[in-house]
Amino acid sequence: MSMKAVSVISGDSLVLRGRPGPQGQPPKERILHLADVTSPRLGNASREDEPWAYEARDFLRALSVGKEITFTSSFQLPPGEGDIPRDLGNGEVNGVDITNESLSHGWAKLKDLKREATEDDVRRKGLESEAKSAGRGQWNPHGPKARQVIHSMPLDSQGFINEWKGKQLDAIVESVRDGTTLRVRLFMPDGEHQFVNITLAGARSPRAASKQGEVSEPWGDEAKFFTESRLLQRTVKVQLLSLPTATATPFQINGSSSPASASIFIGIVLHPVGNIAEFLLGAGLAHLVEWHSGMLAPYGSSEKLRAADRAAKEKRLGLHANTPAALALTKSISGTINGAGRAFEGMVTRVWSGDQVSIGTKDGKERRLLNFWLHVNHLLANRLSDPKQAYYAQEAREIDFIRPREGEYEERESATIRVGNQNVNVAEQLIEKGLASVVRHKRDDEDRSPDYDKLDGGRAGLNSCNGFKRLGKIPAVVDYVAAGSRFKIFLPKDNQVLTLVLGGIRAPRAARGGSEKSEPYGNEAAEFATRRYMQRDVEIEIETTDKSGGFIGALYNKNENAAVTLVSEGLATVHAFSAETLPWAKQLYDAEEEAKKALRNIWSDYDESATRQPEAEPEEDFGARKPEYIDIIVSDVRTKNGFGFSVQILNTEGIASLAQLMRDFSAHYQNSTPAPGFAPKAGELVSAKFSDGAWYRAKIRRASPVKREAEVTFIDYGNQDTIGFADIRPLDAKFRTLAGQAHDARLSFVKLVGEESEYRQDAVNRFRQLCDGRKLVANVDHKEGSTLHLRLIDPADPTTADDPLASINVDLVREGLASIDRKGCKYLSSYSQVQKKLQEAVAGAKRDRYGMFEFGDVEEDE
C-alpha cells in the first residue's frame, strides 16, 4: 500500500495519508508504527523529552515527510484517538527501507525478539551493531546536546514580542488547528526550543472541528488540509508581529504584578515558496483580515494578500463560490479601465482643490482626476489652489478606479498622482504635511490606492489626534463659529486651521442659507457662541476625531468650558453617550439640571413632573424561585444601550383577546386625523403609527414639544421607535382595558459579549437564530420590577429531554458568545446546579476556542 507521510510522531511512528477525496475533500489518515524497533519519546508540557528524542524524530521527519511511503502491515492495532487506524509494519521511501535507515544511523533500537530470527532480523542486528561501534545517533558517547524545550507560551508575551518582532526565526510547524492557526516550534538563537501558537496575519480561515462529533464550518476542513499538506512538520521562517489584544492589567489577574500570558501571537509564516496566508487567500480558503494591514505594511505583504483575495473572488473560489461575480472590468487596478489606459503622463493645468486636479495630456485633452484616497482638510486645501502653493503638481499617473456617477456628483477618475523623477506620491506628501487624512475602507472594499498601506501608516500633522492629546491645552484663536458647538480654530504656533466640535453636547443646528431652516434655538446658540468666542484667544483640548476628520474636544475661554456654558444657558443638551468618558461630565449634567429648573431656551416648555422617576421598589428577593414555566415567543430584540428583548406569553386570554382588539383597532384608526393641538406627555397611552403603516397601542417614553416627536414603546410587542406627533392619536377608552401583552425580559444568569467585542454581532445573530419565530418554553428565574429574567428552552432541541438544565442561555455560553453574569445576577449563587452547568460550558468554550475564546482566555475576572 502507498500513502504520503504527513508527520512523524516519534523516531518509530509516522502519520500517513491517502490521496484527496472527490472535490478536494481531506483524505483519511492511518498511523504506521515501525515493527521490531523503538525510539525515544518526545515530551510535552508535563514531561521532558527522553534523551535523543528530538533528533530521532527529526531524522525520520527529514527522511519521510511529504514523500510517498510504500508499506506493508504485519499486524493491525486497535484504532487510536479519533478512530484512526494503526498498523505495525515496515515501510520504504524511494526504495529505501525506513527501519534499516533508522538503525543504521543510530536513531532506533531493536526490541528483544520472542521469535526465531529471520534473515532480515540478522541484517538489522548487524546494522545496529555497526551504529554502536561508530557511535552514531543515540550511541554517541558524548550524549545529547543540552537544550531547554518550553511547551507553554512565553510568560512575558509583550516582552517576547518586543524582543523578536519582525525578526525571522527558524521553526517547524508541529500542528495545524485550522487553516490559519498553527503551533510551531521556534529554534531560538540560544538553543532553546520555544513552542508558540500563531494566527496568520492578514487571513482568517473557517474553523475546523477539533474533535470527533463536532461539525466544521464550511470550507474549514479544506482550509486545514490545505495548510497541513504544505506546512505540517516542514521547516519554515516565522516573523512575530503582534498580540491579538492587549494583555490583562495587574488588576485583572488577582493582584498579580505581571501581565497575563497571551495564548497566541499574530505573525507571518514563510514557506520556502512564499507566505502561506497568500496561498490560502488565493485558493478562497480564508477571508482577508483588513485590520492587520497596518502591521503587515512594513513587510510589503498587504498588497499581495489583497491581490490574492481579489483573484479568488473574481474566480469565485472556495468561500466566494456563492457570492456575486466581482465587477472586474470596473474594479481592476491593472490593464485598462473602461477602455482607457491605466497609466499616463501629463501636466497639471488646474488645481481645483487639495484632492482634485485637471491634467493636460499629450493628445491635447484634459482629464479631471480625484485623488480618491484622501479626505482633504478643505480650509487648507482651498489655499493650495493658489499656484504658488501648488508646487507639487507636475505629472500624473495611475488611474486606479472610476467612481461612477452618484446623485449630483459626476463620474470621476480616481488616481494615484506622482511627481518628479522620484515618482513621489502626492497623497503621501499631503498626509505628511497634515493637509489630508486617509479614506477609511470597509473590509471588502478593494477600490484603494496601491500605496494604501504607506498612506495609512504615514498619518501625521492635522491627522495626529494622539499628538494633540499629548499636548494638553493648546493656545488658539476662534477663526469662525459655524454653529453653537462647531468652530474653526486657528493655531498660531503651527499656522494651522482645524475644525473643533465640542464633545459631550449637542447644540441645535443653525440655518446655513436662506432656503435652509434652523432647528429651534439653533440660531440663538450660534449667535451666543459668536458673541462670546469669535476672534477670542482661547485654549482647546483634543479628545478624539469625528468621521469627517474634524476634532472633538473642549474649548476654554479664561478657564470657562464653552460646552458647560452652552448647556447652562439652555442652548445645548448633554449627549449622554459621548459625555460619559469626559472628565467634565458631571459639570455638564449639573448645568443641564440648572437650565431645566430655570426653563431656559430649549427647556422653556420642560415639565419636570412628566419625567419624574417612580419611587424605588422594595428590596428584591434574590433566593431561588420555584419552577415557573411559561410558553413564550420573542417579539422584539433590542441591542442599543445593552441587550434585552420582549416576549409575549402564549396560551393566555390576553393573547386571544389581542387578535380581536387589533382587528377593531386597525379599522378605528386607519383613516383618523390628527387631533388639533394634541401634544402627548411621558407615560401616556396612545395609538401610534409604526413604520409598517399600521397603528398599534403605545406608551410615551419621552416627548419633545420642540421637535414635535416622541419616543414610544409599543406595549403589545415591545418595539421602540421615535414617532412624529402627526402619527400619534389619543387612545380611545375602549382599547385601554386589555393590559399590554409585551413583557420586558433578559437572559437569566448570563450576558452577551460586550458591544466593544468583535463577536458582539455574532452573539446577537445567534440569539435571533435560536429564538426568532420559535415557540419557546421559559422558566422565570427572577423578577426585577417588570423585567422577567428568563431561562429559555427550545422544546424542539432533543437534549432538553435528557438534560433538565439544558437551555439557550447555556448554549450561548458554550459557544463563547456569552459569559456568566456574576455582577448583574445576584441570585446566581441560589441556583448551584445551574451555576455548575454554566461553568462547564465556559470550560468547554475555552478548551475548544469558541467565540471570544478563539485567541485564548479573555473572560473578565469578576
Secondary structure, 3 states (H helix, E strand, C coil): CEEEEEEEEECCEEEEECCCCHHHCCCCEEEEEECCEECCCCCECCECCCCCHHHHHHHHHHHHCCCEEEEEEEEEECCCHHHCCEEEEEEEECCEEHHHHHHHCCCCEECCCCCCCCHHHHHHHHHHHHHHHHCCHHHCCCCCCCCCEECCCCCCHHHHHHHHECCEEEEEEEEEEECCEEEEEEECCCCCEEEEEEEECCEECCCCCCCCCCCCCCCHHHHHHHHHHHHECCEEEEEEEECCCCCCCHHHCCCCCCCCCCCCEEEEEEECCEEHHHHHHHCCCCEECHHHHHHHHHHCCHHHHHHHHHHHHHHCCHHHCCCCCCCHHHHCCCCEECCEECCCCEEEEEEEECCEEEEEECCCCEEEEECCCEEECHHHHHHCCCHHHCCCCCCCCCEEEEECCECCECCEEEECCEECCCCEEHHHHHHHCCCEEECCCCCCCCCCCCCHHHHHHCCCHHHCHHHHHHHCCEEEEEEEEEECCEEEEEECCCCEEEEEEECCEECCCCCCCCCCCCCCCHHHHHHHHHHHHCCCEEEEEEEEECCCCCEEEEEEECCEEHHHHHHHCCCCEECHHHHCCCCCHHHHHHHHHHHHHHCCHHHCCCCHHHHCCCCCCCCCCCCCCCCCEEEEEEEEEECCCCCEEEEEECCCHHHHHHHHHHHHHHHHHCCCCCCCCCCCCCCCEEEEECCCCCEEEEEEEEEECCCCEEEEEECCCCCEEEEEHHHEEECCHHHCCCCCCEEEEEECCEEECCCCCCCHHHHHHHHHHHHCCCEEEEEEEEEECCEEEEEEECCCCCHHHHCCCCCHHHHHHHCCCEEECCCCCCCHHHCHHHHHHHHHHHHHHHHCCCHHHCCCCCCCCC
